[in-house]
Amino acid sequence: MPGPSTPETDEWTEGNGPPEPARPSEPAEPSEPPEPAEPSEPPEPSEPAEPAEPAEPSEPSEPSEPSEPSEPAESSGQAPRPRLVRDLSLSAVLAGFVAVVVSYSGPLVIVLSAAHAAHLDAARTGSWIWAISIGSGLTCIALSLRTRMPVITAWSTPGAALLVTSIGSYAYGDVIGAFVVSGVVIALIGLTGVFGRLMRMVPGAVVSAMLAGILFSFGTGVFTSLEGTPLIAGSVLLAYLLGRRLLPRYAVLIALVTGVLCSAATSRLHIRLDHVGLVQPVFTAPSFSVASLIGIAVPLTLATLASQNAPGVAVLSASGYRPDDRLLVGSTGLVSAALAPFGSHAVNLAAITAAICTGPEAHRDPRRRYVAGVACGAFYLLVGAFGSTLVAFFAGLPKELVAALAGVALFGALSAGLTGAVKEDKDREAALVTFLATASGVTLFGIGSAFWGLVLGMTAHLVLNGRTLRRR
């Protein structure tokens, strides 16, 4: 298990190890009085008698070794920065960049549709984009550094889809109030541990099958893109395969560069940056009404928890991490509530883009993949600061290029999900039900297929095994 505590434990033992071996060596010297030279060393026992030296003078003796001076520096309050620099890798940064490209090239369109349905002006629309981008960026960076896991957050795509059909029926102040309430409720559910207790009761095979079902359409998207632009999609796939053979860590980068070059050669790039300017956030005072709470807050909360946070925790678990659901869900809920007056409808754990950063493509060592989360957050902040300017940049990329790039970047996560789903014989049929239901894309009562795949898979598990659930 690659848990984030491993590197810190190693550094602690290295930093505090030398004083401990020194103590056993001193009692060993008094235990050798038979030699004539040893009795002449009683003055040395007087040295350990100096209690003030272990704290400060013992460190001067350590700096004589070249490796020791860096250890105390890492045990100080400035530990995260040198560790982040040491763990930095191009593959992890690239994974974070690809995750941001996928986010702004697809799901953001739904947010823009919701803003149009609410008849928002350009200032409020830009503020909405700013709020969800800044919220996602801050939580990515803070939670990835805190947990040493690649924690990827994003805005609620199912929640935005719900708003497209409902937001126009309410005053915008009431909509903002519903966003605030939804964020607070999600934070409470996360911090109390209720959400985590339910997730830990789900068998690992069902979780892996849900992950595979979520990513299935992205895997097939590589090949469906061949119909429209065979040169772009085909070049991305071929470049990725060659990269996996020759330079596995940079396979996605090779695919990205190849796809962009082919897009430019076929005149499919339509990138226009009319003007560059920072976004001015617009504050809207929240108001509250029963109608908006029932019509927006309740379905938004359910969709965010079931269709975003549940798969988000599952992605981390399926990748071998042990996420602290209270910290992750509670933090994103609080950030959502804080940024709601500026337009943020929900910031939550990501699933699809998270799978890009939690797999081996980000880094061979799972303990160093958290850099992808930090990089993803930094790109979020950059795009959020300039708002619609950089959004137009991502929108100019051919959709076939984005689909093919996302697909090959998720090959590793999809393979891991399928492997985990069929690992145990007794869980294979339940995992199959989960996979098929999730991959079907069915939506019931405004809740996406990931949730229903989880529910149906758990039902199949109970029926087939005929026993109560056990904690993993």
N, C-alpha and C positions, 0 to 999 in steps of 0.2 A: 504494500500500500504506500503510495507516494506522498503521504500526508505532508502538509506544509511544515510540520514541526521538526522534520528530520534534519534539515540543514541547520536550524537553530540549535538543536540538541548537540549536533556535531561540533559547532563552534563553541558552545558552552563548555563541553568537555575538553576541547583543545585549549581554551583560555584558562580554565581552572585546574587543568590536569597537573601542570608542573609542580605546584605547591604540595599536592598530595603525595607524589612519589618521593619528594624530598623528606617528608616526615618519616616514612618507613625506613629510609636509608640511614637516618641518624640513630634510631634505636639499634640498627644492626651494627654500627660501629662500636658502641659500648659493649655489645655482646661478644666482641672479639678481643678480650683482654689478654689472651695467652701470648699474642705477638708483642714483642718489645716496643715496636713502633706505635702500637695502638694505645697503650697507656699514656703516651705523650699527647694524646688527642683529647683528654678531658676538657681542654679549653673550648672544644667545639660544642659540647653540650651547653656551654654558657651562651653560645650564639643563639640556639633555639630559645634560650630563656628571654630573649628580647622580643616581647610580644608585639611591639609596635612595628616590627619589620615586616610581618606577613602581609600587612595591608599595603604599605607604600614601598619600603626598602626591598621587599621581595620582587617587586616589579622592575627595579633597576637592574637586578641580576638577569631578568628575562630578556630585556631589550638587547642583551649581548647576542641573542639568537636572532637572525634576520626575520624569521617567521613570526616571532612573538609580538613585535610592535604593532602589526596589523590586527592581531587578535583583540587587544584591549580596545582598539579603535572601533571594532565591530560590536563589542559589548557595550559601547557607550550609546548615547541617545542618537548618534548619527549612523546607526547600523544599517537602516534600510537603503541609504544611497549607495555606499560601496557595494553592498550585496546586489543591488539592482544593476549597477554598472558591470559587475563581475558576471552576472547571469544574462546579460544582454546578448541577443543573437538576432541575426537578420531574418531567420525563418520565423521567429516569434513576432517580430515587428510586422513582417509581411502578413502573417495570419491575422493580426489585429487590423491591418489596413483592408484586407479582403472582407473581413466581417463588416466593417463600416461601409464599404462599397455596396455590399449586398443589402445592408439596411436602408441606405438612401436611394438605391436604385429600384427598390420594390415597395416595401411596406410604407414608405413615406408618401407614396401616391394616395394611399387610403386616408392618411391624415389630411392631405390637401383637399381631398374630396369632402371630408367632414367639415373642414373650414369653409369650403364653398357652400355646403348645405346650411351652415349657420350664418351665411351672408356676412362673413368677417371681411374687414378691409385688409389692405396689405400690411399695415402696421401690426394688427393683432395676429394675422397669420404668421408673420415673421417672428412675433413674440412666442407663439405656440411652438414653432420649430426650435427657437432658441431654448425654450424651457425643457423640452424633452431631450434635446441634445446635451445641454449642460447637466441635467440630472443624470443622464446615462453616463456621461463622461466622468463626473465626480464619483459616482458609485463604482464604476469600473476600476478606477485608479485606487480609491480608498479600500475597497473590499479585496482587490487582488493583492495589494501590499499587506493588508491586515492578515489575510488567510494564507498567503503564498499559494493560492489556487488561481487559475485563469477564470475569474468571475466576470462574465459578460452580461451586461444589462442592456435594456433597450426599452422602447415604448411599447405599449400594449397594442398589437395589431388587431386582435379580435375586438378589443375595446373600441378602437377607432372605427372598425367596421360597423359596430352597433350604433355609433354616433351618427354615421352617415344617414341613417333612416329616422333618427329620433331627435337630433340636436336642434333641428329647425322648429320644433314645437314648443320650445322653452326660451325664456329670456336668458341672455348670455350670463348675467349675474347668477341666475339660478343654476345654470350649467356649471359654472365655476364652483358654486357651493357644493354641488353633487360630487365634483372632482375631489374637493377637500375631504368630504365625509368618506368617500371611497378609500382614499389614501390612509386615513386614520384607522378605518376598520381593518384594512389589510395589515397595517402595522401591528395592531392589537392581536390579530389572529396569528401573526408570525412570532411576536415576542412572547406570547403565552405558551408557545410550543404545541398548540393544537394541530397546526398544519404539519409539523414535523412528525408528530406521533402517527398521524394517518399515513404519511408517506413511508415511514419505516416498516409498516405492516405489509407493504407490497413486495411480493417475491422478486428477486433479482431478474429472473427470466422475463417477467411481465414488463419490468422497467426497460430492459434492453429491447424488447419487442416494440414497445411504444416509441423508443428512440429511433429504431429502424423504420417504423411506419412514418414518423415525422419526416425523415430524410429521404424516403423512397422517391417521392416526386422530384426532388432535386437531383437525385441520381439519374432518373430517367430523362430529366430535362437536358442533360448533355446530348442525348440522342434525338430527342424531339427537335432540338435546335438545328440539327442537320438538315431538316426539311427546308427551312427558310434560308439559312446561310451555311451551306456545307463547308465552305472554305474557312470561315471563322471558327465555327464549332469544331470542325475536323482538325484544324491546326492546333486548337487548344488541347484537344484530347491527345493528339499525337505528341505534342510537345511535353505534356504531362507524363505520358508513358516513357518517353525517352529520358526525361528528367529523373523519373523514379529509378531508371536503370543506371544512369550515370552519376547524377547528383541528387540523391533522394531528398535532402533537406531543402533544396531549392527548386523542387519540381513545380510547385505552384507559381513561384516567381517566373520560371521559364515559360509556363503556360500563359501567365498574364502578359508578359512582354510580347510573346508570339501573337496572342490574340489582338493586342492593341495595334501591332504592326500590320496584321492582316486587315483589321478594320480600317486603318488609315489607307491602306493600299486599295481597298474596295470603296473608298469614299463613304464609309458608314459612320464615321465619327462626326458628331454634330455638337461640338462643345463651343459655347459662346459665353463669354464673361463681359456683359455690357458695362457693369460698374462694380467696383469693390468697395464695400463699406461695412462697418460694424453694425450689428443689430441693436436697436434701442428697445429693451423690454418694456412692455405695456402692462401696468398693474390694473387688474379689474377686481373691485371689491366683491367678495362673495355674498350672495344672498341665498336664502334657503326656503324651499317650498316642498310640501309633501309630494306633489306631483313629480318634481324633478328627482327627488330622492328615490321614489319608487321606479320611475321610468328610466333613470340614468345610473344612480349610485348603486342600486342593487345588482342589475345585470352587469355593470362594469366591474364590480368587485368579484362576482362569480366568474366572469370570463377571464379576468386577470389571474386569479388564483388557479383556476382549473386548466386554462389553455396556455398560460405563460409560466407561472411560478412552478407548477407541478412538473412540466417537462424540463424546466430549467434545472431543478434539483436532480431530476432523473439523469440528465446529460452528465452532470458532474459525478454522480454516483456510478454511472455506467463506465466512466473513464477512470475509475479507481480512486476517486477522492471521497472524502467524508465531509460534505458541506454542513456547516452550522446553519440550519434552516432558520433559527431564531434571529441570528445576526443578519442573514441575507434578506429574508422576506421582511423582517421588521425594519431594516434600514431603507430598503427601497420604498416601503410604504410611507415612511416618514418624509423621505425626499419628495415623493409624489405630492403629499399634502402641502409641503412647504412651497413647491413650485406651481401648485395649482392656480393661484391667483394670476400667474403669468401665462396660463394656457395649458400647462401640462395635464393631460388626462390620466396618465399612469406610467410610472417607471417601474419596471419589473425585471426579473431574471429572463434572459434570452435562452432560446433552445436551439434554433437552427444556426444562428451565428455563433453561439457558444460552442457548438460541435466543431466549428472550424478551428477554434483556438484550444480545444482540449485534447485533440488528437495528436498523433506522432508527427504530423506535418508541421506543427508549431515548434516542437523540439523533441529529440529522442528522450531526454530526461524529463519525466513528468514534473519534477521539482522546479524546473526552470521555465515551465509553460506559463507561469503567472505573468511573465513579461508581456505575453500577448494581450492579457487583460489590461495591463497598464498602457500599452501602445494603442489599443482600441479606445480606451478612455481619452488619451491625448488627441487622437484624430476626431473623436466626438466633440471635444472642446473646441478644436480648430474650426470644424464645420459649423458648430453652434454659434461661435463668435461672429462669423460672416454670414450666417443664415442662408437666405435664398441664393446668394452669389455662388457658393460652393455646391449647393444643392443642384443648381443648373449644370454644374460641371459633371456631376454623377449622372444626371438625367440625360446627358449627351452621349453616354456610352451605349452602344447597341445592346438591346435586351438579350439578343442571342449570346453575345459575349459574356454578359453578366450571368446568364443561366448556365452556360458551359463552365465558366470559372467557378461558380458556386458548387456545381456538381462535382467537379474533380477535386475541389478542396474538401468535400465531404465524403469522399470515397473511404477514407480511413475510418471515420466515425460510423459510417453505414456498415462497413465490414465488421467492426467491433460489436455493433448492436445485433447483427444477425448471428454472430458467433455466440454471444451471451444468451440469446433467445433459445438456442437449441442445445445448450450445454447439458441441461438436466433432462433426462427422459420423462420424468413425471410432470414436468412443466411445459413440455413442447406444445401440446394442443392448446393450452391456455395462452401460451405465447403466440401461437398462430392466430388465434382469435383476436388478440390484442393488435398484432401487426396488421391484419387485414382490415379491422375496423378503423384503425388509425390512418392507414394508407388510403382508405376509401374517400377521406375528406368530408364525411357526412357532418352536417351541422344541425343540431336539435336544440330548440329553445335558445338560440343565439350562442350556444357553447360549441366549440370546435371538436373535431374528431379525436384529438389527443386525449381529451377527458373521457369521451365515450369509449375509446379503445381501452383505457385504463379500467373503467367500470366494468365493461363486458369481459375483459380479461380476468379481472378479479372474480367475477361471477363464475366464469368457467373453471377457475382454479378451485373455488370452493366446491362446486358440483363434482368435479373430477376427483378431487382428493378426499372429500367427505370429512374434513376436519377443520377445526378453527384455525385462524391465522396465527402464525408465530412470528415474533420479531426476528429480523435478520441479525 
